[in-house]
Amino acid sequence: MPSLVPAAVSGTPAAADPIRFIVGQDRRGHWVAVASHGRAGGLFRSREAAIGFAVGETGHRPDAVRLSGERVELRL
């Protein structure tokens, strides 16, 4: 997770943390995409579908989607 620097310390206005996604498999083997803030995500049939969703939701930013080697759980 990126650390936030207060605007008073950095001298610049605090920008909203851009949405980021983690893509991986849950304990049942389903592909999952979960937003870092935990308020968006989904279950998918394939890795490509999960990545495609996450890439679309983040505006195609190359640094916004990470693949996880650990289990990822979608909390409803």
C-alpha positions as a printed Julia matrix, in Angstrom:
76×3 Matrix{Float64}:
   0.0     0.0     0.0
   1.32    3.46   -0.76
   1.87    5.69    2.23
   0.12    9.03    2.3
   2.02   12.19    3.1
  -0.07   14.97    4.66
  -0.45   18.01    2.39
   0.99   20.32    5.06
   4.23   18.35    5.07
   4.62   17.87    1.32
   3.53   21.38    0.36
   1.11   20.08   -2.28
  -2.57   19.25   -2.07
  -3.34   15.66   -1.15
  -4.53   13.74   -4.19
  -7.06   10.99   -3.92
  -5.42    7.57   -3.95
  -6.08    6.15   -7.43
  -7.96    2.88   -7.56
  -5.77   -0.21   -7.83
  -6.68   -3.87   -8.21
  -5.18   -7.14   -7.09
  -5.93  -10.18   -9.25
  -5.51  -13.75   -8.03
  -7.34  -16.93   -7.17
  -9.49  -17.6    -4.12
  -9.38  -20.83   -2.11
 -11.79  -22.49   -4.55
  -9.69  -21.62   -7.6
 -11.96  -18.84   -8.91
 -10.23  -15.84  -10.41
 -10.83  -12.69   -8.36
 -10.19   -8.99   -8.93
 -10.39   -6.86   -5.79
  -9.94   -3.1    -5.5
  -7.41   -1.95   -2.94
 -10.07    0.05   -1.11
 -12.27   -3.07   -0.95
 -15.4    -1.53   -2.48
 -15.17   -3.04   -5.96
 -14.31   -6.37   -7.48
 -15.69   -9.57   -8.87
 -15.35  -13.29   -9.56
 -14.32  -14.37  -13.06
 -14.06  -17.55  -15.13
 -10.52  -16.83  -16.29
  -7.42  -14.9   -15.39
  -7.77  -12.9   -18.6
 -11.33  -11.86  -17.72
 -10.27  -10.73  -14.22
  -7.33   -8.76  -15.6
  -9.49   -7.25  -18.35
 -12.03   -6.04  -15.78
  -9.34   -4.55  -13.53
  -7.54   -2.85  -16.42
 -10.81   -1.3   -17.63
 -11.75   -0.09  -14.15
  -8.37    1.61  -13.65
  -8.32    3.48  -16.93
  -5.62    1.22  -18.42
  -2.91    2.47  -16.04
   0.04    0.04  -16.25
   0.86    0.27  -12.52
  -2.72   -0.21  -11.3
  -3.16   -4.0   -11.58
  -1.05   -6.53   -9.68
  -1.11  -10.32   -9.85
  -0.96  -12.05   -6.5
   0.77  -15.34   -5.84
  -1.23  -15.66   -2.62
  -4.93  -16.36   -2.21
  -7.23  -13.4    -2.83
 -10.68  -13.3    -1.24
 -13.59  -11.18   -2.41
 -15.5   -10.03    0.67
 -19.17   -9.28    0.1
